[in-house]
Amino acid sequence: MEGWTVVYSDSFPLAVELRRSVLDQLKIPAVVLNKRDSSYLFGLVELLVQDQDRDRALEALSQKESSSFET
């Protein structure tokens, strides 16, 4: 996806959705892209933000990571 940057990825979809909700609260548009195989459940789920929001999103996730995420 041109113009979008991956700011987080995990094989556990809920971990990605938790981080998407943090960005949503800060009004940072984010998209979840599920690249997991539906039959064998391998692969990653990615969280993407627009290029211009990358630094702000990474900072928000970093602050939240150090305070409360436990996955």
CHARMM internal coordinates of N, CA and C (Angstrom, degrees):
IC EDIT
DIST 1 N 1 CA 1.4415
DIST 1 CA 1 C 1.5169
ANGL 1 N 1 CA 1 C 109.01
DIST 1 C 2 N 1.2866
ANGL 1 CA 1 C 2 N 115.98
DIHE 1 N 1 CA 1 C 2 N 112.61
DIST 2 N 2 CA 1.4527
ANGL 1 C 2 N 2 CA 121.14
DIHE 1 CA 1 C 2 N 2 CA -178.29
DIST 2 CA 2 C 1.5281
ANGL 2 N 2 CA 2 C 110.66
DIHE 1 C 2 N 2 CA 2 C -71.66
DIST 2 C 3 N 1.3206
ANGL 2 CA 2 C 3 N 115.29
DIHE 2 N 2 CA 2 C 3 N 134.93
DIST 3 N 3 CA 1.4583
ANGL 2 C 3 N 3 CA 120.29
DIHE 2 CA 2 C 3 N 3 CA -179.81
DIST 3 CA 3 C 1.5188
ANGL 3 N 3 CA 3 C 113.72
DIHE 2 C 3 N 3 CA 3 C 90.23
DIST 3 C 4 N 1.3208
ANGL 3 CA 3 C 4 N 116.92
DIHE 3 N 3 CA 3 C 4 N 1.30
DIST 4 N 4 CA 1.4673
ANGL 3 C 4 N 4 CA 121.97
DIHE 3 CA 3 C 4 N 4 CA -179.56
DIST 4 CA 4 C 1.5290
ANGL 4 N 4 CA 4 C 108.99
DIHE 3 C 4 N 4 CA 4 C -122.91
DIST 4 C 5 N 1.3356
ANGL 4 CA 4 C 5 N 116.17
DIHE 4 N 4 CA 4 C 5 N 148.78
DIST 5 N 5 CA 1.4561
ANGL 4 C 5 N 5 CA 122.97
DIHE 4 CA 4 C 5 N 5 CA -177.55
DIST 5 CA 5 C 1.5291
ANGL 5 N 5 CA 5 C 109.74
DIHE 4 C 5 N 5 CA 5 C -128.47
DIST 5 C 6 N 1.3211
ANGL 5 CA 5 C 6 N 116.18
DIHE 5 N 5 CA 5 C 6 N 139.22
DIST 6 N 6 CA 1.4618
ANGL 5 C 6 N 6 CA 121.16
DIHE 5 CA 5 C 6 N 6 CA 176.22
DIST 6 CA 6 C 1.5290
ANGL 6 N 6 CA 6 C 108.09
DIHE 5 C 6 N 6 CA 6 C -76.73
DIST 6 C 7 N 1.3385
ANGL 6 CA 6 C 7 N 116.63
DIHE 6 N 6 CA 6 C 7 N 124.56
DIST 7 N 7 CA 1.4650
ANGL 6 C 7 N 7 CA 120.40
DIHE 6 CA 6 C 7 N 7 CA 178.05
DIST 7 CA 7 C 1.5265
ANGL 7 N 7 CA 7 C 111.71
DIHE 6 C 7 N 7 CA 7 C -110.34
DIST 7 C 8 N 1.3228
ANGL 7 CA 7 C 8 N 116.56
DIHE 7 N 7 CA 7 C 8 N -11.46
DIST 8 N 8 CA 1.4627
ANGL 7 C 8 N 8 CA 119.85
DIHE 7 CA 7 C 8 N 8 CA 178.08
DIST 8 CA 8 C 1.5267
ANGL 8 N 8 CA 8 C 108.03
DIHE 7 C 8 N 8 CA 8 C -163.17
DIST 8 C 9 N 1.3261
ANGL 8 CA 8 C 9 N 116.55
DIHE 8 N 8 CA 8 C 9 N 145.29
DIST 9 N 9 CA 1.4610
ANGL 8 C 9 N 9 CA 120.88
DIHE 8 CA 8 C 9 N 9 CA 172.92
DIST 9 CA 9 C 1.5211
ANGL 9 N 9 CA 9 C 108.90
DIHE 8 C 9 N 9 CA 9 C -147.39
DIST 9 C 10 N 1.3228
ANGL 9 CA 9 C 10 N 114.91
DIHE 9 N 9 CA 9 C 10 N 150.20
DIST 10 N 10 CA 1.4581
ANGL 9 C 10 N 10 CA 121.35
DIHE 9 CA 9 C 10 N 10 CA -177.56
DIST 10 CA 10 C 1.5197
ANGL 10 N 10 CA 10 C 107.72
DIHE 9 C 10 N 10 CA 10 C -159.52
DIST 10 C 11 N 1.3030
ANGL 10 CA 10 C 11 N 117.38
DIHE 10 N 10 CA 10 C 11 N 159.09
DIST 11 N 11 CA 1.4615
ANGL 10 C 11 N 11 CA 120.40
DIHE 10 CA 10 C 11 N 11 CA 175.58
DIST 11 CA 11 C 1.5256
ANGL 11 N 11 CA 11 C 111.49
DIHE 10 C 11 N 11 CA 11 C -87.36
DIST 11 C 12 N 1.3290
ANGL 11 CA 11 C 12 N 116.20
DIHE 11 N 11 CA 11 C 12 N -7.17
DIST 12 N 12 CA 1.4589
ANGL 11 C 12 N 12 CA 122.55
DIHE 11 CA 11 C 12 N 12 CA -179.90
DIST 12 CA 12 C 1.5302
ANGL 12 N 12 CA 12 C 109.08
DIHE 11 C 12 N 12 CA 12 C -104.08
DIST 12 C 13 N 1.3300
ANGL 12 CA 12 C 13 N 118.48
DIHE 12 N 12 CA 12 C 13 N 106.40
DIST 13 N 13 CA 1.4705
ANGL 12 C 13 N 13 CA 121.18
DIHE 12 CA 12 C 13 N 13 CA -174.77
DIST 13 CA 13 C 1.5305
ANGL 13 N 13 CA 13 C 114.74
DIHE 12 C 13 N 13 CA 13 C -55.85
DIST 13 C 14 N 1.3141
ANGL 13 CA 13 C 14 N 118.43
DIHE 13 N 13 CA 13 C 14 N -35.90
DIST 14 N 14 CA 1.4571
ANGL 13 C 14 N 14 CA 120.26
DIHE 13 CA 13 C 14 N 14 CA -178.53
DIST 14 CA 14 C 1.5292
ANGL 14 N 14 CA 14 C 111.86
DIHE 13 C 14 N 14 CA 14 C -63.74
DIST 14 C 15 N 1.3256
ANGL 14 CA 14 C 15 N 117.50
DIHE 14 N 14 CA 14 C 15 N -35.76
DIST 15 N 15 CA 1.4693
ANGL 14 C 15 N 15 CA 120.70
DIHE 14 CA 14 C 15 N 15 CA 178.13
DIST 15 CA 15 C 1.5266
ANGL 15 N 15 CA 15 C 110.53
DIHE 14 C 15 N 15 CA 15 C -61.98
DIST 15 C 16 N 1.3185
ANGL 15 CA 15 C 16 N 116.69
DIHE 15 N 15 CA 15 C 16 N -38.01
DIST 16 N 16 CA 1.4595
ANGL 15 C 16 N 16 CA 120.79
DIHE 15 CA 15 C 16 N 16 CA 178.98
DIST 16 CA 16 C 1.5292
ANGL 16 N 16 CA 16 C 109.81
DIHE 15 C 16 N 16 CA 16 C -70.70
DIST 16 C 17 N 1.3153
ANGL 16 CA 16 C 17 N 117.45
DIHE 16 N 16 CA 16 C 17 N -42.44
DIST 17 N 17 CA 1.4673
ANGL 16 C 17 N 17 CA 120.97
DIHE 16 CA 16 C 17 N 17 CA 179.74
DIST 17 CA 17 C 1.5279
ANGL 17 N 17 CA 17 C 111.87
DIHE 16 C 17 N 17 CA 17 C -63.25
DIST 17 C 18 N 1.3214
ANGL 17 CA 17 C 18 N 117.64
DIHE 17 N 17 CA 17 C 18 N -36.68
DIST 18 N 18 CA 1.4700
ANGL 17 C 18 N 18 CA 120.74
DIHE 17 CA 17 C 18 N 18 CA 176.44
DIST 18 CA 18 C 1.5247
ANGL 18 N 18 CA 18 C 110.82
DIHE 17 C 18 N 18 CA 18 C -60.18
DIST 18 C 19 N 1.3142
ANGL 18 CA 18 C 19 N 115.97
DIHE 18 N 18 CA 18 C 19 N -43.60
DIST 19 N 19 CA 1.4619
ANGL 18 C 19 N 19 CA 120.20
DIHE 18 CA 18 C 19 N 19 CA 179.98
DIST 19 CA 19 C 1.5258
ANGL 19 N 19 CA 19 C 111.34
DIHE 18 C 19 N 19 CA 19 C -70.89
DIST 19 C 20 N 1.3203
ANGL 19 CA 19 C 20 N 117.42
DIHE 19 N 19 CA 19 C 20 N -34.56
DIST 20 N 20 CA 1.4633
ANGL 19 C 20 N 20 CA 120.54
DIHE 19 CA 19 C 20 N 20 CA 175.68
DIST 20 CA 20 C 1.5277
ANGL 20 N 20 CA 20 C 110.66
DIHE 19 C 20 N 20 CA 20 C -62.30
DIST 20 C 21 N 1.3275
ANGL 20 CA 20 C 21 N 116.19
DIHE 20 N 20 CA 20 C 21 N -38.96
DIST 21 N 21 CA 1.4659
ANGL 20 C 21 N 21 CA 119.15
DIHE 20 CA 20 C 21 N 21 CA 179.72
DIST 21 CA 21 C 1.5295
ANGL 21 N 21 CA 21 C 111.50
DIHE 20 C 21 N 21 CA 21 C -66.32
DIST 21 C 22 N 1.3179
ANGL 21 CA 21 C 22 N 117.79
DIHE 21 N 21 CA 21 C 22 N -33.56
DIST 22 N 22 CA 1.4646
ANGL 21 C 22 N 22 CA 121.22
DIHE 21 CA 21 C 22 N 22 CA 175.90
DIST 22 CA 22 C 1.5282
ANGL 22 N 22 CA 22 C 109.43
DIHE 21 C 22 N 22 CA 22 C -62.81
DIST 22 C 23 N 1.3157
ANGL 22 CA 22 C 23 N 116.27
DIHE 22 N 22 CA 22 C 23 N -46.28
DIST 23 N 23 CA 1.4599
ANGL 22 C 23 N 23 CA 120.26
DIHE 22 CA 22 C 23 N 23 CA 179.70
DIST 23 CA 23 C 1.5293
ANGL 23 N 23 CA 23 C 110.73
DIHE 22 C 23 N 23 CA 23 C -65.60
DIST 23 C 24 N 1.3158
ANGL 23 CA 23 C 24 N 116.25
DIHE 23 N 23 CA 23 C 24 N -37.64
DIST 24 N 24 CA 1.4607
ANGL 23 C 24 N 24 CA 120.80
DIHE 23 CA 23 C 24 N 24 CA 178.57
DIST 24 CA 24 C 1.5295
ANGL 24 N 24 CA 24 C 110.82
DIHE 23 C 24 N 24 CA 24 C -61.43
DIST 24 C 25 N 1.3195
ANGL 24 CA 24 C 25 N 117.64
DIHE 24 N 24 CA 24 C 25 N -40.89
DIST 25 N 25 CA 1.4668
ANGL 24 C 25 N 25 CA 121.77
DIHE 24 CA 24 C 25 N 25 CA 178.38
DIST 25 CA 25 C 1.5218
ANGL 25 N 25 CA 25 C 111.63
DIHE 24 C 25 N 25 CA 25 C -62.71
DIST 25 C 26 N 1.3247
ANGL 25 CA 25 C 26 N 116.30
DIHE 25 N 25 CA 25 C 26 N -29.93
DIST 26 N 26 CA 1.4672
ANGL 25 C 26 N 26 CA 121.47
DIHE 25 CA 25 C 26 N 26 CA 179.31
DIST 26 CA 26 C 1.5282
ANGL 26 N 26 CA 26 C 111.98
DIHE 25 C 26 N 26 CA 26 C -91.63
DIST 26 C 27 N 1.3242
ANGL 26 CA 26 C 27 N 116.60
DIHE 26 N 26 CA 26 C 27 N 8.24
DIST 27 N 27 CA 1.4733
ANGL 26 C 27 N 27 CA 122.52
DIHE 26 CA 26 C 27 N 27 CA 179.20
DIST 27 CA 27 C 1.5260
ANGL 27 N 27 CA 27 C 112.46
DIHE 26 C 27 N 27 CA 27 C 61.65
DIST 27 C 28 N 1.3531
ANGL 27 CA 27 C 28 N 115.77
DIHE 27 N 27 CA 27 C 28 N 34.13
DIST 28 N 28 CA 1.4601
ANGL 27 C 28 N 28 CA 121.25
DIHE 27 CA 27 C 28 N 28 CA 174.69
DIST 28 CA 28 C 1.5289
ANGL 28 N 28 CA 28 C 106.81
DIHE 27 C 28 N 28 CA 28 C -101.23
DIST 28 C 29 N 1.3375
ANGL 28 CA 28 C 29 N 117.68
DIHE 28 N 28 CA 28 C 29 N 112.74
DIST 29 N 29 CA 1.4641
ANGL 28 C 29 N 29 CA 119.43
DIHE 28 CA 28 C 29 N 29 CA -179.74
DIST 29 CA 29 C 1.5272
ANGL 29 N 29 CA 29 C 111.16
DIHE 28 C 29 N 29 CA 29 C -60.67
DIST 29 C 30 N 1.3167
ANGL 29 CA 29 C 30 N 116.33
DIHE 29 N 29 CA 29 C 30 N 132.17
DIST 30 N 30 CA 1.4649
ANGL 29 C 30 N 30 CA 121.16
DIHE 29 CA 29 C 30 N 30 CA -179.00
DIST 30 CA 30 C 1.5246
ANGL 30 N 30 CA 30 C 109.43
DIHE 29 C 30 N 30 CA 30 C -141.50
DIST 30 C 31 N 1.3318
ANGL 30 CA 30 C 31 N 114.71
DIHE 30 N 30 CA 30 C 31 N 151.03
DIST 31 N 31 CA 1.4563
ANGL 30 C 31 N 31 CA 122.40
DIHE 30 CA 30 C 31 N 31 CA -179.95
DIST 31 CA 31 C 1.5190
ANGL 31 N 31 CA 31 C 108.34
DIHE 30 C 31 N 31 CA 31 C -126.98
DIST 31 C 32 N 1.3309
ANGL 31 CA 31 C 32 N 116.11
DIHE 31 N 31 CA 31 C 32 N 137.32
DIST 32 N 32 CA 1.4619
ANGL 31 C 32 N 32 CA 121.39
DIHE 31 CA 31 C 32 N 32 CA 175.02
DIST 32 CA 32 C 1.5251
ANGL 32 N 32 CA 32 C 107.05
DIHE 31 C 32 N 32 CA 32 C -99.91
DIST 32 C 33 N 1.3247
ANGL 32 CA 32 C 33 N 115.79
DIHE 32 N 32 CA 32 C 33 N 125.59
DIST 33 N 33 CA 1.4605
ANGL 32 C 33 N 33 CA 122.07
DIHE 32 CA 32 C 33 N 33 CA 179.62
DIST 33 CA 33 C 1.5291
ANGL 33 N 33 CA 33 C 108.11
DIHE 32 C 33 N 33 CA 33 C -115.86
DIST 33 C 34 N 1.3277
ANGL 33 CA 33 C 34 N 115.67
DIHE 33 N 33 CA 33 C 34 N 110.33
DIST 34 N 34 CA 1.4588
ANGL 33 C 34 N 34 CA 121.26
DIHE 33 CA 33 C 34 N 34 CA -176.89
DIST 34 CA 34 C 1.5266
ANGL 34 N 34 CA 34 C 109.57
DIHE 33 C 34 N 34 CA 34 C -89.55
DIST 34 C 35 N 1.3294
ANGL 34 CA 34 C 35 N 116.48
DIHE 34 N 34 CA 34 C 35 N 111.91
DIST 35 N 35 CA 1.4618
ANGL 34 C 35 N 35 CA 122.06
DIHE 34 CA 34 C 35 N 35 CA 179.08
DIST 35 CA 35 C 1.5292
ANGL 35 N 35 CA 35 C 111.20
DIHE 34 C 35 N 35 CA 35 C -106.84
DIST 35 C 36 N 1.3182
ANGL 35 CA 35 C 36 N 115.88
DIHE 35 N 35 CA 35 C 36 N 16.26
DIST 36 N 36 CA 1.4595
ANGL 35 C 36 N 36 CA 120.03
DIHE 35 CA 35 C 36 N 36 CA -179.57
DIST 36 CA 36 C 1.5197
ANGL 36 N 36 CA 36 C 110.51
DIHE 35 C 36 N 36 CA 36 C -77.06
DIST 36 C 37 N 1.3012
ANGL 36 CA 36 C 37 N 116.55
DIHE 36 N 36 CA 36 C 37 N 143.43
DIST 37 N 37 CA 1.4554
ANGL 36 C 37 N 37 CA 122.29
DIHE 36 CA 36 C 37 N 37 CA 173.66
DIST 37 CA 37 C 1.5218
ANGL 37 N 37 CA 37 C 107.71
DIHE 36 C 37 N 37 CA 37 C -73.99
DIST 37 C 38 N 1.3146
ANGL 37 CA 37 C 38 N 117.31
DIHE 37 N 37 CA 37 C 38 N 127.17
DIST 38 N 38 CA 1.4662
ANGL 37 C 38 N 38 CA 120.21
DIHE 37 CA 37 C 38 N 38 CA -174.98
DIST 38 CA 38 C 1.5236
ANGL 38 N 38 CA 38 C 113.36
DIHE 37 C 38 N 38 CA 38 C -73.87
DIST 38 C 39 N 1.3126
ANGL 38 CA 38 C 39 N 117.81
DIHE 38 N 38 CA 38 C 39 N -21.66
DIST 39 N 39 CA 1.4646
ANGL 38 C 39 N 39 CA 120.11
DIHE 38 CA 38 C 39 N 39 CA -179.19
DIST 39 CA 39 C 1.5214
ANGL 39 N 39 CA 39 C 112.57
DIHE 38 C 39 N 39 CA 39 C -86.74
DIST 39 C 40 N 1.3311
ANGL 39 CA 39 C 40 N 115.64
DIHE 39 N 39 CA 39 C 40 N -43.92
DIST 40 N 40 CA 1.4600
ANGL 39 C 40 N 40 CA 119.91
DIHE 39 CA 39 C 40 N 40 CA -173.43
DIST 40 CA 40 C 1.5243
ANGL 40 N 40 CA 40 C 113.66
DIHE 39 C 40 N 40 CA 40 C -107.77
DIST 40 C 41 N 1.3112
ANGL 40 CA 40 C 41 N 117.05
DIHE 40 N 40 CA 40 C 41 N -4.95
DIST 41 N 41 CA 1.4700
ANGL 40 C 41 N 41 CA 123.48
DIHE 40 CA 40 C 41 N 41 CA 175.21
DIST 41 CA 41 C 1.5243
ANGL 41 N 41 CA 41 C 114.07
DIHE 40 C 41 N 41 CA 41 C 55.94
DIST 41 C 42 N 1.3258
ANGL 41 CA 41 C 42 N 116.33
DIHE 41 N 41 CA 41 C 42 N 44.16
DIST 42 N 42 CA 1.4573
ANGL 41 C 42 N 42 CA 119.85
DIHE 41 CA 41 C 42 N 42 CA 170.53
DIST 42 CA 42 C 1.5249
ANGL 42 N 42 CA 42 C 107.87
DIHE 41 C 42 N 42 CA 42 C -117.61
DIST 42 C 43 N 1.3016
ANGL 42 CA 42 C 43 N 115.88
DIHE 42 N 42 CA 42 C 43 N 159.37
DIST 43 N 43 CA 1.4582
ANGL 42 C 43 N 43 CA 120.75
DIHE 42 CA 42 C 43 N 43 CA -177.39
DIST 43 CA 43 C 1.5184
ANGL 43 N 43 CA 43 C 110.35
DIHE 42 C 43 N 43 CA 43 C 112.75
DIST 43 C 44 N 1.3160
ANGL 43 CA 43 C 44 N 115.09
DIHE 43 N 43 CA 43 C 44 N -178.76
DIST 44 N 44 CA 1.4589
ANGL 43 C 44 N 44 CA 120.38
DIHE 43 CA 43 C 44 N 44 CA -174.05
DIST 44 CA 44 C 1.5232
ANGL 44 N 44 CA 44 C 112.03
DIHE 43 C 44 N 44 CA 44 C -118.34
DIST 44 C 45 N 1.3039
ANGL 44 CA 44 C 45 N 113.59
DIHE 44 N 44 CA 44 C 45 N 156.80
DIST 45 N 45 CA 1.4614
ANGL 44 C 45 N 45 CA 122.48
DIHE 44 CA 44 C 45 N 45 CA 169.73
DIST 45 CA 45 C 1.5293
ANGL 45 N 45 CA 45 C 104.95
DIHE 44 C 45 N 45 CA 45 C -110.43
DIST 45 C 46 N 1.3460
ANGL 45 CA 45 C 46 N 116.58
DIHE 45 N 45 CA 45 C 46 N 128.86
DIST 46 N 46 CA 1.4584
ANGL 45 C 46 N 46 CA 120.85
DIHE 45 CA 45 C 46 N 46 CA -174.85
DIST 46 CA 46 C 1.5235
ANGL 46 N 46 CA 46 C 111.34
DIHE 45 C 46 N 46 CA 46 C -111.74
DIST 46 C 47 N 1.3209
ANGL 46 CA 46 C 47 N 115.03
DIHE 46 N 46 CA 46 C 47 N 146.90
DIST 47 N 47 CA 1.4596
ANGL 46 C 47 N 47 CA 122.28
DIHE 46 CA 46 C 47 N 47 CA 174.31
DIST 47 CA 47 C 1.5242
ANGL 47 N 47 CA 47 C 107.28
DIHE 46 C 47 N 47 CA 47 C -110.51
DIST 47 C 48 N 1.3250
ANGL 47 CA 47 C 48 N 116.08
DIHE 47 N 47 CA 47 C 48 N 120.78
DIST 48 N 48 CA 1.4520
ANGL 47 C 48 N 48 CA 121.13
DIHE 47 CA 47 C 48 N 48 CA -176.86
DIST 48 CA 48 C 1.5238
ANGL 48 N 48 CA 48 C 111.22
DIHE 47 C 48 N 48 CA 48 C -117.63
DIST 48 C 49 N 1.3287
ANGL 48 CA 48 C 49 N 115.07
DIHE 48 N 48 CA 48 C 49 N 144.97
DIST 49 N 49 CA 1.4608
ANGL 48 C 49 N 49 CA 121.61
DIHE 48 CA 48 C 49 N 49 CA 173.51
DIST 49 CA 49 C 1.5229
ANGL 49 N 49 CA 49 C 107.56
DIHE 48 C 49 N 49 CA 49 C -128.78
DIST 49 C 50 N 1.3260
ANGL 49 CA 49 C 50 N 115.93
DIHE 49 N 49 CA 49 C 50 N 161.68
DIST 50 N 50 CA 1.4579
ANGL 49 C 50 N 50 CA 119.63
DIHE 49 CA 49 C 50 N 50 CA 176.06
DIST 50 CA 50 C 1.5187
ANGL 50 N 50 CA 50 C 109.08
DIHE 49 C 50 N 50 CA 50 C -64.87
DIST 50 C 51 N 1.3308
ANGL 50 CA 50 C 51 N 115.23
DIHE 50 N 50 CA 50 C 51 N 147.60
DIST 51 N 51 CA 1.4639
ANGL 50 C 51 N 51 CA 120.69
DIHE 50 CA 50 C 51 N 51 CA -175.94
DIST 51 CA 51 C 1.5252
ANGL 51 N 51 CA 51 C 113.22
DIHE 50 C 51 N 51 CA 51 C -50.69
DIST 51 C 52 N 1.3222
ANGL 51 CA 51 C 52 N 117.83
DIHE 51 N 51 CA 51 C 52 N -41.02
DIST 52 N 52 CA 1.4656
ANGL 51 C 52 N 52 CA 120.35
DIHE 51 CA 51 C 52 N 52 CA -176.72
DIST 52 CA 52 C 1.5307
ANGL 52 N 52 CA 52 C 112.61
DIHE 51 C 52 N 52 CA 52 C -70.73
DIST 52 C 53 N 1.3384
ANGL 52 CA 52 C 53 N 117.84
DIHE 52 N 52 CA 52 C 53 N -16.27
DIST 53 N 53 CA 1.4655
ANGL 52 C 53 N 53 CA 121.55
DIHE 52 CA 52 C 53 N 53 CA 179.40
DIST 53 CA 53 C 1.5332
ANGL 53 N 53 CA 53 C 112.69
DIHE 52 C 53 N 53 CA 53 C -99.21
DIST 53 C 54 N 1.3102
ANGL 53 CA 53 C 54 N 117.47
DIHE 53 N 53 CA 53 C 54 N 0.82
DIST 54 N 54 CA 1.4623
ANGL 53 C 54 N 54 CA 122.32
DIHE 53 CA 53 C 54 N 54 CA -173.22
DIST 54 CA 54 C 1.5317
ANGL 54 N 54 CA 54 C 113.15
DIHE 53 C 54 N 54 CA 54 C -55.80
DIST 54 C 55 N 1.3143
ANGL 54 CA 54 C 55 N 117.41
DIHE 54 N 54 CA 54 C 55 N -53.37
DIST 55 N 55 CA 1.4714
ANGL 54 C 55 N 55 CA 120.76
DIHE 54 CA 54 C 55 N 55 CA -176.06
DIST 55 CA 55 C 1.5225
ANGL 55 N 55 CA 55 C 111.83
DIHE 54 C 55 N 55 CA 55 C -63.08
DIST 55 C 56 N 1.3120
ANGL 55 CA 55 C 56 N 116.11
DIHE 55 N 55 CA 55 C 56 N -43.07
DIST 56 N 56 CA 1.4711
ANGL 55 C 56 N 56 CA 120.44
DIHE 55 CA 55 C 56 N 56 CA 179.79
DIST 56 CA 56 C 1.5262
ANGL 56 N 56 CA 56 C 110.82
DIHE 55 C 56 N 56 CA 56 C -65.14
DIST 56 C 57 N 1.3256
ANGL 56 CA 56 C 57 N 117.11
DIHE 56 N 56 CA 56 C 57 N -39.55
DIST 57 N 57 CA 1.4630
ANGL 56 C 57 N 57 CA 121.11
DIHE 56 CA 56 C 57 N 57 CA 179.43
DIST 57 CA 57 C 1.5251
ANGL 57 N 57 CA 57 C 111.34
DIHE 56 C 57 N 57 CA 57 C -67.50
DIST 57 C 58 N 1.3231
ANGL 57 CA 57 C 58 N 116.61
DIHE 57 N 57 CA 57 C 58 N -44.34
DIST 58 N 58 CA 1.4675
ANGL 57 C 58 N 58 CA 119.93
DIHE 57 CA 57 C 58 N 58 CA 179.23
DIST 58 CA 58 C 1.5290
ANGL 58 N 58 CA 58 C 111.10
DIHE 57 C 58 N 58 CA 58 C -62.66
DIST 58 C 59 N 1.3151
ANGL 58 CA 58 C 59 N 116.76
DIHE 58 N 58 CA 58 C 59 N -39.97
DIST 59 N 59 CA 1.4682
ANGL 58 C 59 N 59 CA 120.61
DIHE 58 CA 58 C 59 N 59 CA 178.23
DIST 59 CA 59 C 1.5270
ANGL 59 N 59 CA 59 C 110.74
DIHE 58 C 59 N 59 CA 59 C -64.02
DIST 59 C 60 N 1.3230
ANGL 59 CA 59 C 60 N 116.96
DIHE 59 N 59 CA 59 C 60 N -44.79
DIST 60 N 60 CA 1.4693
ANGL 59 C 60 N 60 CA 121.05
DIHE 59 CA 59 C 60 N 60 CA 179.66
DIST 60 CA 60 C 1.5163
ANGL 60 N 60 CA 60 C 111.20
DIHE 59 C 60 N 60 CA 60 C -62.72
DIST 60 C 61 N 1.3234
ANGL 60 CA 60 C 61 N 116.79
DIHE 60 N 60 CA 60 C 61 N -43.41
DIST 61 N 61 CA 1.4673
ANGL 60 C 61 N 61 CA 120.14
DIHE 60 CA 60 C 61 N 61 CA -179.93
DIST 61 CA 61 C 1.5215
ANGL 61 N 61 CA 61 C 111.40
DIHE 60 C 61 N 61 CA 61 C -68.44
DIST 61 C 62 N 1.3128
ANGL 61 CA 61 C 62 N 116.37
DIHE 61 N 61 CA 61 C 62 N -36.60
DIST 62 N 62 CA 1.4625
ANGL 61 C 62 N 62 CA 120.71
DIHE 61 CA 61 C 62 N 62 CA 178.43
DIST 62 CA 62 C 1.5294
ANGL 62 N 62 CA 62 C 110.94
DIHE 61 C 62 N 62 CA 62 C -64.39
DIST 62 C 63 N 1.3185
ANGL 62 CA 62 C 63 N 116.64
DIHE 62 N 62 CA 62 C 63 N -44.25
DIST 63 N 63 CA 1.4643
ANGL 62 C 63 N 63 CA 120.27
DIHE 62 CA 62 C 63 N 63 CA 178.89
DIST 63 CA 63 C 1.5291
ANGL 63 N 63 CA 63 C 110.96
DIHE 62 C 63 N 63 CA 63 C -64.49
DIST 63 C 64 N 1.3162
ANGL 63 CA 63 C 64 N 116.14
DIHE 63 N 63 CA 63 C 64 N -42.88
DIST 64 N 64 CA 1.4609
ANGL 63 C 64 N 64 CA 120.24
DIHE 63 CA 63 C 64 N 64 CA -179.82
DIST 64 CA 64 C 1.5242
ANGL 64 N 64 CA 64 C 110.55
DIHE 63 C 64 N 64 CA 64 C -67.70
DIST 64 C 65 N 1.3226
ANGL 64 CA 64 C 65 N 116.50
DIHE 64 N 64 CA 64 C 65 N -38.58
DIST 65 N 65 CA 1.4677
ANGL 64 C 65 N 65 CA 121.91
DIHE 64 CA 64 C 65 N 65 CA 179.69
DIST 65 CA 65 C 1.5181
ANGL 65 N 65 CA 65 C 110.84
DIHE 64 C 65 N 65 CA 65 C -59.03
DIST 65 C 66 N 1.3085
ANGL 65 CA 65 C 66 N 115.65
DIHE 65 N 65 CA 65 C 66 N -44.65
DIST 66 N 66 CA 1.4663
ANGL 65 C 66 N 66 CA 119.00
DIHE 65 CA 65 C 66 N 66 CA -177.64
DIST 66 CA 66 C 1.5173
ANGL 66 N 66 CA 66 C 112.72
DIHE 65 C 66 N 66 CA 66 C -72.42
DIST 66 C 67 N 1.3389
ANGL 66 CA 66 C 67 N 117.59
DIHE 66 N 66 CA 66 C 67 N -16.99
DIST 67 N 67 CA 1.4582
ANGL 66 C 67 N 67 CA 118.63
DIHE 66 CA 66 C 67 N 67 CA -176.78
DIST 67 CA 67 C 1.5264
ANGL 67 N 67 CA 67 C 115.21
DIHE 66 C 67 N 67 CA 67 C -103.34
DIST 67 C 68 N 1.3651
ANGL 67 CA 67 C 68 N 118.42
DIHE 67 N 67 CA 67 C 68 N -34.28
DIST 68 N 68 CA 1.4513
ANGL 67 C 68 N 68 CA 114.04
DIHE 67 CA 67 C 68 N 68 CA -171.61
DIST 68 CA 68 C 1.5311
ANGL 68 N 68 CA 68 C 118.98
DIHE 67 C 68 N 68 CA 68 C -150.96
DIST 68 C 69 N 1.3063
ANGL 68 CA 68 C 69 N 120.92
DIHE 68 N 68 CA 68 C 69 N -13.27
DIST 69 N 69 CA 1.4692
ANGL 68 C 69 N 69 CA 119.11
DIHE 68 CA 68 C 69 N 69 CA -178.93
DIST 69 CA 69 C 1.5140
ANGL 69 N 69 CA 69 C 109.70
DIHE 68 C 69 N 69 CA 69 C -69.84
DIST 69 C 70 N 1.2951
ANGL 69 CA 69 C 70 N 115.25
DIHE 69 N 69 CA 69 C 70 N 133.51
DIST 70 N 70 CA 1.4538
ANGL 69 C 70 N 70 CA 120.16
DIHE 69 CA 69 C 70 N 70 CA 174.84
DIST 70 CA 70 C 1.5236
ANGL 70 N 70 CA 70 C 107.18
DIHE 69 C 70 N 70 CA 70 C -140.04
DIST 70 C 71 N 1.3557
ANGL 70 CA 70 C 71 N 115.18
DIHE 70 N 70 CA 70 C 71 N 92.43
DIST 71 N 71 CA 1.4595
ANGL 70 C 71 N 71 CA 118.94
DIHE 70 CA 70 C 71 N 71 CA 179.64
DIST 71 CA 71 C 1.4933
ANGL 71 N 71 CA 71 C 110.41
DIHE 70 C 71 N 71 CA 71 C -120.61
END
COOR INIT
IC SEED 1 N 1 CA 1 C
IC BUILD
